[in-house]
Every structure is written in C-alpha cells, then in structure tokens.
C-alpha cells in the first residue's frame, strides 16, 4: 500500500498513531464545611434557653387554671409526637387526612356560641358561630370519608374480614350513659365523655402505625369527634339548653355533613392533595369565625380576661394564615395557579413586618382586653393573617408543596389549640396539640427529605421549573418499547421508581399490570418511593394501592437503595429530581445534599420521560439520563406504560 505523506510517496505505510486524547478538566470541588461539634450543642442550648425564658415568663403570670391547661398542652404535645413517630411513611396521606378531619372539632367552640334555647339566630356572634359549625361539619364528614377511601385501597383480598360496625355498641353505651347520668342530675358527666374523646383521637393516630390497624384508627377518630360533640352538647344541656337549641345544632351539622360527604365522594386519588388543602381552609375559617364570635360574646357579657384575649388573637391569626395559605395551595395543586414562586418586592420585609405588627397588636389586646380598640385589633389580625398566609404560600414553588401542606396541617392544629385556651377546654387543647405536633413532625420529615429546613422553605423558596445552568453531559440513548419488554422479561429483578409524573398521567394502573405480569413470570418486582415524590406525604403509596399494588412490594427510599445494586433494570416513571445523582456529586447543584433514590447503581436504568428538554421542579438537568447504562423511552407516561404493558402481554401471548 502506498501512502502520500507530506507530498511524498512512502512505502511501506507508516504505523498508525492515534490522536492524543484531550485532557479532561478536573473540576475543583471544595470539601464540605464541617460544622464544629460545639456549635451544634450551642444551637440546641440557645433554643432551650429561649424555651426556659418563655416558661419563666408564663410561670410569673400563671394562674391555677392556666397551669392546668399548660400541663394538658405539654403532655398532649408529647403524646402526639410519640404517636406520629410510629406512623410509617406509606400511611402519611391517611394520617394527614384523619388529623384534618379531627381538627373539625372547631365545631365545639361554634356550638357554644349558638343560642341554647331557641332555633333563631340573633347577633353577629351567633351568625359567626353558625358559619363556623357548618364549615367544621363539612371538614369532619368529608375528611373521614376521604380517609376511609384511602385506607380501603390498602386492603388486600387475603386480609381478614373486619367488623368495625360492632364498635357502635360501646359508643352507644358511653353516649347513652351520658344521657342517663345527666337526667339523674349529674352536672359533670360530660367531662368524662370529653376525656374519652381525647383518648380516642390520640389512639386514632396510634392505629395508623400499622396497615393492619389503620382502618381501626380511622374508626377511633370518628368516635373521638363524636364523643367531643356529644360532650359539648351534654354541657349545654346541663346548663339549660332546650330541644329547640338542639334541633338548630342538628340542622347546621346535618347541612355541613351532607356537603362534606358530597365533596369527598367525588374526589379521586390524584386530587387528594388539593382536597386536603381545601379542607384545611375550612378549619382555618371556622377558627377565625369562632374567635371573633367569642370576643363579641365575652365583650357583651364583660367576661374578657387577658388569657382569653391572647388565645382569641392567636386563634384568629393562625386561622387566618391557614385560610389563605390553603386556598393558594389548593390553586397551585389544582393547576389553577402557577407553581412558580411569586411574591411582592422585598418579600421578607413584608412578612416580618406583618409578624411584628401582629405581635404588637396581640400585646395591646392582652394589656387592654375589654377596650373599644379590641375588635379593630382582631379585624387587623384577620386581614394581616390573610395577607401573610397567601403571600407565604404564593412565594413557595410547586416542588415545596409537600412542606406547605404539612405546615398548614400543623397550623390548623395550633389554631384549634388556641381555641382550647380561649374556652378553657382540655379537650380542644389535647386534640389541637395532637394535630399541631403531627403536622410539625411531618414537616420536619419533608424538610429532611429535601435537605432543607423550614425557614429556608418559607423564607427562601426554591425556584421552580426555571432554566438552570447548562451542562454538557454528552449524548443520550433511546430504547423502543419492544426491546424494553424483552429485557424486562429476561430480568431477574426489576425496581420501579414512580414520580409525580405518574400521578399526573394516571399511569398507575398500567404500571400495576406490568408488575403483575412480571411477577407471574418469576421476576422480582419492587417499588421505590421518595418521601417528596408526590404533592403530599404518602400520595404515591395511595396511588399504587388504588391500582392494586401490594403494599409489601412498596419500599421507602432508604430500603430500596439497598436493593437497587442487585436490580437488572430500574424503571423510572415521571421522576427527575428524586433520582438525580448530582444531589450527591455536585455541591453546586440546586438540590445538593438532598437524599435521592440511587437508581444509577443498578445494572441498567430506563427512564420514561416526555421530552429531553424538560427538567424537574428544581430546574436542573439529571446526569443519570446520559449515563452509559441509561436508556430513555420518550413519550407521555401513560401512553408509554400502556404500550409497554401491551408489548409484554404480546411477548407472553396473553
């Protein structure tokens, strides 16, 4: 062979010298800053110092009544905290739903505002009480029905038959005993029933600690609320209420309950997050109406005290934040509002100013609880809390919606707790602290799952879906449905990691059938769920249960990460940020430090994705999509899952 080299013929040909590979630039990654151990202890010590100062101040101003109420509050917070810790992540959605329903005990304060001896409403306080009672009843009936529907999805055909209807007997005995005792002249029998109400509500959370007792938990929640309402009615009857007053209460609760059942009966699993947010707004509205109504009632009878004034203001403020925050969250989750964070210029200045002004207004009301300025201060609390709730929720992006929902859940509990201090009701303090601590624990769990803290989420919201700094990860490879179906059938182990995209596309049924066909062929199938994969805690667990996936096949992030290295194929459906390796590898990434499902450690990854130009809610691309062991199946998640189901069925001849 002759070769021309520089214009000259050469023979034999010179040996081939491959071009020198360009040197790869090694990115300089700064080592993570190690926080000195003493700083961690100093931070905790500072928190406890602030708490000790607050307790000292309360001790100086405490009365015997306040001491008892504070004791009830502290013990209830501890009981709620311990109860919630035992609830597995798979049942967090039912947990939020049942606590939301229990928070409808705002009805207790509303009932006490209504006339006890007549059917006719007179005055603003009674009108507000009637509105609050209807809103509370909507929340109670709708919340418990939604919870029942969710928990019913987890029930398997092999589970033993359950006869929770039989528990109506002990409930009837307790309520009947209350009636008998009051007719016999007892003036305090209702307090025992109120105690049973608090115990039942705490036990409801405990029941959600296991799949086998979760439906019992919902039943106990219903009983707890029923006992609370009956105890309140018993108190009114002991103080001279008549049949006319009872009929009015029954009518208002009946109307609200019917509306709640109608709403809940039409709700699908995909709409659960916005439904819970909508119900939260009703609880907040009921708290505001009850607080203002109670102020009007106490002012008219000259029974205003500093403790009552502080509790009334707190209930108004917390309830107002819950109302508008929940409405904005509902709009974002329902697609009526953009998920992009929006806020006024100098956002934090507005927020902190609202907080400081409300603190000053609350102090002014406590100092002069019976002043003519009091009602105006409550109107200011209502307006400013409405602004603050809406402004905070608007400034938080769609990726942080799980935290928003849990925060609102917690706020509704603290509003109910404030109502308890307002009415000197141990029942409301117990239940309110239970719900407030429950929401606080879930909020902490969500923040840890995103490697963020609550102040970062509220005051420094993460940008949602915006453009990110472009990175060249190289080329990506695609795969066809037919080839994927053959590979999955030839696999020994397949892990499926669903994201919110699966919920939006409603592809859970096709995925469930794919898993069932693979399992019948001897393939080990497991599902991995990231804590913030949906738009509320545990949403994807409920979606998979709706499609008939056995909950024993569904694992949390920490559990599935141990199974991924042994998987032949990991199928990612509608997830991006929750499987992004840059969270571990790139300290400059927007989601750096966030725990993720380590899908890239499997033998092969297949990602079902609408288009390669799209990014997750954090606005960052995912290098996993460009790995050598990753293939992309482009298209709508439901269409792709349906096609894959059909291809597998065709391979099996079924």
C-alpha positions in Angstrom: 0.0 0.0 0.0 1.3 3.4 -1.0 0.7 6.4 1.3 1.2 10.0 0.4 2.7 11.8 3.4 3.5 15.5 3.0 3.5 15.2 -0.8 5.9 12.2 -0.8 5.2 8.6 -1.5 6.1 6.3 1.3 6.5 2.6 1.4 5.7 0.8 3.5 3.0 2.9 5.1 3.9 4.5 8.5 2.4 2.9 11.5 -0.9 4.4 12.7 -0.6 6.8 15.6 -3.9 7.5 17.3 -4.6 11.2 18.1 -3.8 12.2 21.6 -7.0 12.3 23.8 -7.8 15.8 25.1 -7.1 16.2 28.8 -10.3 16.3 30.8 -10.6 19.3 33.1 -10.9 18.1 36.6 -13.5 20.2 38.4 -12.2 21.5 41.7 -14.7 20.6 44.3 -14.4 22.3 47.6 -14.7 19.9 50.5 -17.9 20.4 52.5 -17.6 22.7 55.5 -17.5 20.7 58.7 -19.5 22.4 61.4 -17.7 22.2 64.8 -19.4 19.9 67.2 -19.6 22.7 69.8 -21.7 24.8 67.5 -24.4 22.1 67.2 -24.6 21.9 71.0 -24.6 25.7 71.3 -27.5 26.0 68.9 -29.5 23.4 70.9 -28.6 25.2 74.1 -29.8 28.5 72.7 -33.2 27.0 71.8 -33.7 25.5 75.2 -32.7 28.8 76.8 -35.4 30.6 74.9 -37.9 28.0 75.9 -36.8 28.3 79.6 -37.3 32.1 79.4 -40.8 31.6 78.0 -41.7 29.1 80.7 -40.3 31.5 83.4 -42.5 34.3 82.0 -45.5 32.1 81.9 -44.8 30.9 85.5 -44.8 34.5 86.7 -48.2 35.2 85.1 -49.7 31.8 85.6 -53.0 31.2 87.4 -54.1 27.8 88.7 -56.3 27.4 85.7 -53.5 28.3 83.2 -51.2 25.9 85.0 -53.6 23.1 84.4 -54.1 24.0 80.8 -50.4 24.3 80.2 -49.9 20.9 81.7 -52.5 19.4 79.4 -50.9 21.1 76.5 -47.4 19.9 77.2 -48.4 16.3 77.8 -50.6 16.3 74.6 -47.7 17.6 72.5 -45.5 14.7 73.8 -48.3 12.1 73.3 -48.9 13.4 69.7 -45.2 13.5 68.9 -44.7 9.9 70.1 -47.8 8.7 68.3 -46.9 10.2 65.0 -43.3 8.8 65.1 -44.8 5.3 64.8 -46.7 6.0 61.6 -44.9 4.7 58.5 -44.4 7.0 55.5 -46.8 4.9 53.4 -49.6 6.0 55.7 -48.7 9.7 55.9 -51.5 10.6 53.5 -54.2 8.9 55.6 -52.6 10.4 58.7 -52.9 14.0 57.3 -56.5 13.3 56.2 -57.6 11.9 59.6 -56.0 14.7 61.6 -57.6 17.2 59.2 -61.0 15.6 60.0 -60.3 15.6 63.7 -59.4 19.3 63.5 -63.1 19.8 62.7 -63.6 19.9 66.5 -63.5 23.6 65.9 -67.2 22.8 66.0 -67.1 22.8 69.8 -66.4 26.5 70.0 -69.0 27.2 67.4 -71.7 25.2 69.3 -71.0 27.2 72.4 -71.7 30.4 70.6 -75.2 29.4 69.4 -78.4 30.0 71.3 -79.2 27.1 73.6 -82.9 27.7 74.0 -84.1 28.9 70.6 -83.9 28.0 66.9 -83.4 31.6 65.8 -80.0 33.2 65.4 -79.5 36.8 66.6 -76.4 38.9 66.6 -73.1 38.7 64.8 -71.6 36.3 67.3 -74.3 33.7 66.7 -74.1 34.2 63.0 -70.3 33.6 63.1 -70.9 30.5 65.2 -73.4 29.1 62.8 -71.0 29.6 59.8 -68.1 28.0 61.8 -70.3 25.0 62.7 -71.2 24.4 59.1 -67.6 24.7 57.9 -66.4 22.3 60.7 -69.1 19.8 59.8 -68.0 19.8 56.2 -64.5 19.2 57.2 -65.4 16.4 59.6 -67.6 14.4 57.3 -65.5 15.0 54.2 -62.2 14.3 56.0 -63.3 11.0 57.5 -64.8 9.7 54.2 -61.6 10.6 52.3 -59.6 8.8 54.9 -61.8 5.7 54.7 -61.5 5.7 50.9 -57.7 5.9 51.1 -57.3 3.2 53.7 -59.7 0.9 51.8 -57.3 1.0 48.9 -54.6 -0.7 51.0 -56.9 -3.6 51.9 -55.9 -6.9 50.3 -58.2 -9.7 49.3 -56.4 -12.0 51.7 -56.9 -9.7 54.7 -59.4 -11.0 57.3 -62.9 -9.5 57.4 -63.3 -6.5 59.6 -66.4 -5.7 61.7 -65.8 -2.2 62.9 -69.5 -1.5 62.9 -69.7 -3.5 66.1 -67.8 -0.7 67.9 -71.1 1.3 67.7 -72.2 -0.7 70.8 -69.6 0.7 73.2 -70.0 4.1 71.7 -73.8 3.9 72.2 -73.3 2.8 75.8 -71.0 5.7 76.5 -73.3 8.3 74.9 -76.4 6.6 76.5 -74.6 6.6 79.8 -74.1 10.4 79.5 -77.8 10.9 78.8 -78.8 8.8 81.8 -76.3 10.5 84.1 -77.5 13.9 83.2 -81.1 13.0 83.6 -80.2 11.7 87.0 -78.9 15.2 87.9 -75.1 14.9 87.2 -73.6 18.2 86.1 -70.2 16.9 85.1 -70.7 13.6 83.3 -69.9 15.3 80.1 -66.3 15.8 81.2 -65.7 12.1 81.3 -67.0 11.8 77.7 -64.7 14.6 76.8 -61.8 12.7 78.3 -62.8 9.6 76.2 -62.8 11.9 73.1 -59.2 13.0 73.6 -58.1 9.4 74.3 -59.9 8.2 71.1 -58.3 10.9 69.0 -54.8 10.0 70.3 -55.5 6.3 69.7 -56.6 7.1 66.2 -53.0 8.3 65.4 -51.6 5.2 67.1 -53.9 3.0 65.0 -52.2 4.3 61.8 -48.9 2.9 63.0 -49.6 -0.4 61.1 -51.5 -1.3 58.0 -53.4 -4.0 59.9 -54.8 -1.4 62.4 -55.0 1.7 60.1 -58.8 1.3 59.5 -59.4 0.9 63.2 -57.5 4.2 63.6 -60.0 6.0 61.3 -62.9 4.4 63.3 -61.4 5.7 66.5 -61.1 9.1 65.0 -64.7 9.2 64.1 -65.6 8.1 67.7 -63.3 10.7 69.2 -65.0 13.5 67.3 -68.5 12.1 68.0 -67.7 11.9 71.7 -66.4 15.5 71.7 -69.6 16.8 70.1 -71.7 14.8 72.5 -69.8 16.1 75.5 -70.3 19.6 74.3 -74.0 19.0 73.8 -74.2 17.5 77.2 -72.5 20.5 78.7 -75.1 22.8 77.1 -78.0 20.6 78.2 -76.6 20.7 81.8 -76.8 24.5 81.5 -80.4 24.7 80.4 -80.4 24.0 76.6 -83.7 23.1 75.1 -84.9 20.9 72.3 -85.2 24.0 70.0 -81.5 24.7 70.5 -80.6 21.0 69.9 -82.6 21.0 66.7 -80.7 24.0 65.5 -77.3 22.3 66.1 -78.5 19.2 64.4 -79.7 21.1 61.4 -76.4 23.0 60.9 -74.3 19.9 61.5 -76.5 18.0 59.1 -76.2 20.6 56.3 -72.4 20.8 56.7 -72.0 17.0 56.9 -74.1 16.4 53.7 -71.9 18.9 51.8 -68.7 17.3 53.1 -69.9 13.8 52.1 -70.8 15.1 48.6 -67.4 16.7 48.1 -65.5 13.7 49.4 -67.4 11.1 47.4 -66.3 12.8 44.1 -62.6 13.0 45.0 -60.1 10.8 43.2 -56.7 9.8 44.5 -54.9 12.2 42.2 -57.0 15.1 43.7 -56.2 14.2 47.3 -53.5 16.9 48.0 -55.8 19.8 46.8 -58.7 18.3 48.6 -56.8 18.2 51.9 -55.7 21.8 51.3 -59.3 22.9 50.7 -60.5 21.3 53.9 -57.7 23.0 55.8 -59.1 26.4 54.7 -62.4 25.5 56.2 -60.8 24.7 59.6 -59.0 28.0 59.5 -62.1 29.9 58.6 -64.0 28.2 61.4 -61.2 29.1 63.9 -61.4 32.8 62.8 -65.2 33.0 63.0 -65.3 31.3 66.4 -62.5 33.5 67.8 -64.2 36.7 66.7 -67.6 35.5 67.8 -66.2 34.6 71.2 -64.7 38.0 71.6 -68.1 39.6 70.7 -69.8 37.3 73.2 -67.4 38.0 76.0 -67.3 41.7 75.4 -71.1 41.8 75.7 -71.1 39.9 79.0 -67.9 41.6 80.4 -66.1 38.3 80.8 -62.9 39.2 78.9 -59.6 38.2 80.5 -56.0 38.6 79.4 -55.7 34.8 78.8 -58.8 34.7 76.7 -57.7 37.8 74.8 -54.3 36.2 74.0 -56.0 33.0 72.9 -58.6 34.8 70.8 -55.9 36.7 69.0 -53.8 33.6 68.4 -56.7 31.6 67.1 -57.6 34.5 64.7 -54.1 34.9 63.5 -53.3 31.2 63.0 -56.7 30.5 61.5 -56.3 33.4 59.0 -52.9 32.1 57.8 -54.5 28.7 57.3 -57.4 30.1 55.3 -55.5 31.9 52.6 -52.4 29.7 52.6 -54.7 26.7 52.0 -56.6 28.5 49.2 -53.3 29.3 47.4 -52.0 25.8 47.9 -55.3 24.4 46.5 -55.0 26.7 43.5 -51.4 25.6 42.8 -52.1 21.9 43.3 -55.2 22.0 41.2 -53.4 23.8 38.3 -55.4 27.0 38.7 -52.3 28.9 39.8 -48.8 28.7 38.5 -46.3 26.6 40.5 -43.6 29.3 40.0 -42.9 31.3 43.3 -44.5 34.8 43.2 -44.1 37.4 45.8 -44.1 41.2 46.3 -40.8 43.0 46.1 -38.9 42.9 49.4 -40.9 39.8 50.3 -39.2 39.2 53.6 -39.7 42.8 54.7 -43.5 42.4 54.2 -43.6 39.1 56.0 -41.5 40.2 59.0 -43.4 43.5 59.2 -46.7 41.6 59.4 -45.4 39.3 62.1 -44.0 42.2 64.2 -47.2 44.3 63.9 -49.3 41.3 64.9 -47.1 40.7 68.0 -47.6 44.3 69.0 -51.4 44.2 68.3 -51.7 41.0 70.4 -49.8 42.6 73.3 -52.1 45.7 73.1 -55.2 43.5 73.2 -53.8 41.5 76.2 -53.0 44.7 78.0 -56.5 46.1 77.5 -58.7 43.1 76.6 -62.0 45.0 77.1 -61.1 48.2 75.2 -63.1 49.6 72.4 -60.0 49.1 70.2 -60.1 45.3 70.7 -62.4 44.4 67.8 -60.4 46.6 65.5 -57.3 44.8 66.5 -59.0 41.5 65.7 -60.0 42.8 62.3 -56.4 43.8 61.7 -55.3 40.3 62.8 -57.7 38.8 60.3 -56.7 41.0 57.4 -53.0 40.8 58.0 -53.0 37.0 58.6 -55.0 36.6 55.3 -52.3 38.6 53.6 -49.4 36.7 55.3 -50.8 33.2 54.6 -51.4 34.0 50.9 -48.1 35.8 50.5 -46.1 33.0 52.1 -47.8 30.2 50.1 -47.5 32.2 46.8 -43.8 32.6 47.3 -43.3 28.8 47.6 -42.8 26.8 44.5 -44.6 23.6 43.4 -41.6 21.4 44.5 -42.1 22.5 48.1 -45.8 21.8 48.2 -45.5 18.8 50.5 -44.0 21.1 53.1 -46.7 23.7 52.6 -49.4 21.0 53.1 -47.9 19.7 56.3 -47.3 23.2 57.6 -51.0 24.1 57.1 -51.9 20.8 58.8 -49.9 21.9 61.8 -51.2 25.4 61.8 -54.8 24.2 61.8 -53.9 22.2 64.9 -52.3 25.1 66.7 -55.4 27.3 65.9 -57.6 24.6 67.5 -55.3 24.5 70.5 -55.6 28.3 70.9 -59.4 27.9 70.8 -58.9 25.4 73.7 -57.1 28.0 75.8 -59.8 30.5 74.8 -62.6 28.3 76.1 -60.5 26.6 78.9 -61.2 23.3 77.1 -58.8 20.5 77.9 -60.4 18.5 75.0 -59.5 21.1 72.4 -56.1 21.7 73.8 -55.4 17.9 73.7 -56.7 17.4 70.1 -55.1 20.7 68.9 -51.7 19.8 70.3 -52.0 16.3 68.8 -52.7 17.8 65.3 -50.1 20.5 65.6 -47.3 18.2 66.7 -48.4 15.7 64.0 -48.0 18.3 61.3 -44.7 19.6 62.8 -43.2 16.1 62.7 -44.3 15.5 59.1 -42.9 19.0 58.1 -39.6 18.1 59.7 -39.6 14.7 57.7 -40.3 16.5 54.4 -37.6 19.1 55.0 -35.0 16.4 55.9 -36.0 14.6 52.7 -35.1 17.7 50.7 -32.0 18.6 52.9 -33.6 21.9 53.8 -35.1 23.5 56.9 -38.5 25.1 57.3 -37.1 28.6 57.3 -35.4 28.0 54.0 -38.6 26.7 52.5 -40.8 29.6 53.8 -38.3 32.5 53.6 -36.0 31.3 50.7 -38.2 29.3 48.4 -36.6 27.2 45.7 -37.0 28.3 42.1 -39.4 26.0 40.3 -39.1 24.8 36.8 -36.9 27.7 35.6 -33.8 27.5 33.4 -30.7 26.1 35.0 -27.0 26.5 34.2 -26.4 24.5 31.1 -24.2 21.4 31.4 -22.9 19.2 28.7 -23.5 15.6 29.8 -23.0 14.2 26.4 -25.3 12.1 24.2 -28.3 10.0 25.5 -29.6 6.8 24.1 -33.1 5.8 23.4 -34.9 2.4 23.6 -38.0 1.1 21.9 -41.0 -0.5 23.8 -40.4 -3.9 22.1 -36.8 -4.1 23.2 -37.6 -2.9 26.7 -40.4 -5.5 27.2 -38.0 -8.4 26.2 -35.3 -7.1 28.5 -37.7 -6.8 31.5 -39.0 -10.4 30.9 -35.4 -11.7 30.8 -34.5 -9.9 34.0 -34.4 -11.5 37.5 -35.1 -8.3 39.4 -36.8 -5.1 38.4 -37.3 -1.9 40.5 -39.9 0.7 39.6 -39.4 4.2 40.8 -42.5 6.4 40.2 -42.6 10.2 40.5 -45.3 12.8 40.4 -45.4 12.5 36.6 -47.0 9.0 37.1 -49.7 10.7 39.2 -50.4 13.4 36.7 -50.5 10.9 33.8 -52.7 8.4 35.9 -50.4 5.6 34.7 -50.6 3.6 38.0 -53.0 1.0 36.6 -50.7 0.2 33.6 -47.7 0.0 35.9 -49.5 -2.3 38.3 -50.4 -4.7 35.5 -46.8 -4.6 34.2 -45.6 -5.5 37.7 -48.2 -8.3 38.0 -47.2 -9.9 34.6 -43.5 -9.8 35.5 -44.1 -11.3 39.0 -46.1 -14.2 37.4 -43.1 -14.9 35.2 -40.8 -15.1 38.2 -39.3 -11.6 38.1 -38.8 -10.0 41.4 -40.5 -6.6 41.3 -40.2 -3.8 43.9 -41.3 -0.2 44.0 -39.3 2.6 45.5 -40.9 5.8 46.8 -39.1 9.0 47.6 -40.7 10.9 50.6 -41.4 14.0 48.4 -42.2 12.3 45.2 -45.8 13.4 45.3 -47.5 16.6 46.3 -48.3 15.4 49.8 -46.7 12.8 52.0 -47.6 9.3 51.0 -49.6 10.2 47.9 -47.8 7.8 45.6 -48.3 5.0 48.1 -52.0 5.6 47.9 -51.9 5.8 44.1 -50.2 2.4 43.9 -52.6 0.9 46.4 -55.5 2.2 44.3 -54.1 0.3 41.3 -53.9 -2.9 43.3 -50.1 -3.0 44.1 -49.5 -5.0 47.3 -48.0 -2.6 49.9 -45.5 -5.3 50.8 -43.8 -4.6 47.4 -43.5 -0.9 48.1 -40.3 0.3 49.8 -39.2 3.7 51.2 -36.1 5.4 49.8 -33.7 4.0 52.4 -34.9 0.5 51.9 -35.0 0.5 48.1 -31.4 1.9 47.9 -30.2 -1.4 49.3 -32.0 -3.3 46.6 -31.0 -1.1 43.6 -27.5 -2.5 43.1 -28.9 -6.0 42.6 -31.6 -4.9 40.1 -31.2 -5.8 36.4 -33.4 -2.9 35.4 -34.7 0.2 37.3 -37.7 1.7 35.5 -38.1 5.4 36.4 -41.6 6.8 35.6 -42.1 10.5 35.8 -39.3 11.3 38.3 -36.3 13.5 37.9 -35.1 15.5 41.0 -35.7 12.5 43.3 -33.3 10.3 41.2 -30.7 13.0 40.4 -27.1 11.9 41.1 -25.9 15.5 41.2 -27.6 15.8 44.6 -24.7 13.6 45.8 -21.9 14.5 43.4 -22.2 18.2 42.7 -22.0 20.6 45.7 -23.0 23.5 43.5 -26.3 21.8 42.4 -29.6 23.4 43.5 -30.5 20.1 45.2 -27.1 19.3 46.6 -27.3 17.2 49.8 -30.9 16.0 49.1 -31.3 12.3 49.7 -32.3 10.6 46.5 -33.1 7.1 45.1 -29.7 5.9 43.8 -31.0 4.4 40.5 -27.7 4.8 38.7 -26.2 2.0 40.8 -28.3 -0.6 39.0 -27.2 -2.7 36.0 -29.5 -0.7 33.7 -31.8 2.3 34.1 -34.7 3.1 31.8 -36.4 6.5 32.1 -39.9 7.2 30.9 -39.8 10.9 30.0 -42.0 13.2 28.0 -39.1 15.0 26.4 -35.3 15.5 27.0 -35.8 19.3 27.1 -37.7 19.3 30.3 -36.3 19.4 33.8 -37.7 18.7 37.3 -39.2 21.2 39.6 -35.8 22.3 40.9 -34.9 23.4 37.3 -31.8 21.2 37.0 -30.9 18.6 34.4 -30.2 15.0 35.5 -26.8 13.4 34.5 -28.3 9.9 35.1 -30.3 10.4 31.9 -27.0 10.5 29.9 -25.2 7.6 31.6 -24.0 4.6 29.5 -26.3 2.3 31.4 -29.3 4.5 30.9 -31.9 4.4 28.0 -34.7 6.9 27.5 -38.2 6.0 26.4 -39.8 9.2 25.2 -43.5 9.9 25.4 -46.4 10.6 27.7 -46.0 8.4 30.8 -49.5 6.8 30.4 -49.1 6.1 26.7 -45.6 4.6 27.2 -46.8 2.4 30.1 -49.8 1.3 28.1 -47.6 0.4 25.2 -45.1 -1.4 27.4 -48.0 -3.4 29.0 -49.2 -4.3 25.6 -45.7 -5.4 24.4 -45.2 -7.6 27.5 -48.6 -9.1 27.0 -47.8 -9.8 23.4 -44.5 -11.5 24.3 -46.4 -13.7 26.7 -49.2 -14.4 24.3 -51.9 -13.2 26.7 
